[in-house]
């Protein structure tokens, strides 16, 4: 990690076109922060994609490591700077947890434990009985439940195509590696691309205030694209 920290520092200093002393000053200032936000402009998918895929969390963690204590809190999150929309002041009143473990997925990954952790964390802040768990839906079932419940918070727990490849189930398409695996209505596995998934989870007239998605290998573009229009 020490070697990587040094290599990252040299590379990023060159990319930023800053004098070493000025660059180090900025890195030290960053290292004193507990939370760092990386804001990436978004115009359309074909523009600036490299900045959205870059592993900011790992790179900034390594970059600041020599200037902070090992146990010091340091969190990096990404902000996709898209068109301005008015933030809702509505308090979340409902939660839909989607457990998507069709076929072998459900027995290979701890999806139930994750769903329970999400429910336990959010339940105290929600009205009694407002959380629902939907297990192994296909596209139509998920969209139908979204339209019926219009949940304020949606959490999807499952995997992306690389998990299927790792298990030797099917080979991921190298030209379209992102996606979320649902149950296929007339088969086993349905790889839903980011655009289709965004349309499904925002199918209700009242859009969710928050959509959270966890997937093994965490497809690199799906989080950035899976946002309400």
Secondary structure, DSSP 8 states (H G I E B T S, - for coil): -HHHHHHHHHHHHHHHT--HHHHHHHHHHHHT-SEEEEEEE-S-TTSSHHHHHS-HHHHHHHHHHTTS-TTS--EEEEEEE-S-----------EEEEE--TTTHHHHS-HHHHHHHHHHHHHTTS-TT-EEEEES--HHHHHHHHHHH--SEEEEEEE-HHHHHHTTS----TTS---EEEE-TTSSEEEE-HHHHHHHHT-SSS--SEEEEEEET--TTHHHH-S--
